[in-house]
């Protein structure tokens, strides 16, 4: 009889441990801003990736913002966590994120990791950044550049006008 009394007590202890851990995950999800998709979708994508490959899931925990704009999913990282963004930019890693995102969103999306910038604070830096972004967008949309990046698994790391150093 004493063995039967111990088993329900252990089950009760297990049930009280799990709810205490759940709010920790919810706090992490609350920190990540989402635009164009709801936080539940972000959580579902992260969970799918975490189940597939834990390392990538851990990298995504360092993201600060997720943005879905038409067919492009942008995952932003704070500037001080640029290493994590760099690790995500590998072809295989992006493919896994793309697959998980496609399952959750119900359509194929292009995935890219970006760094948050503080350039918006300074008007001159903002103008220079927008000019650089326009040039970068031209290169990213160029069919030849796209083909080479896909074929060789590369990425555009920096865009400058001629003569800039």
Buried (B, 14 or more C-beta within 10 A) or exposed (E): EEEEEEEEEEEEEEEEEEEEEEEEEEEEBEEBEBEBBEBEBBBBBBBBBBEEBEEBBBBBBBBBBBBBEEEEBBBBBBEEBEEBBBBBBBEEBBEBBBBBBBEBBEEEBBBBBBBBEEBEEEEEEEEBBEEBBEEBEEEBEEEEBEEEBEEEEEBEEEBEEEEEE
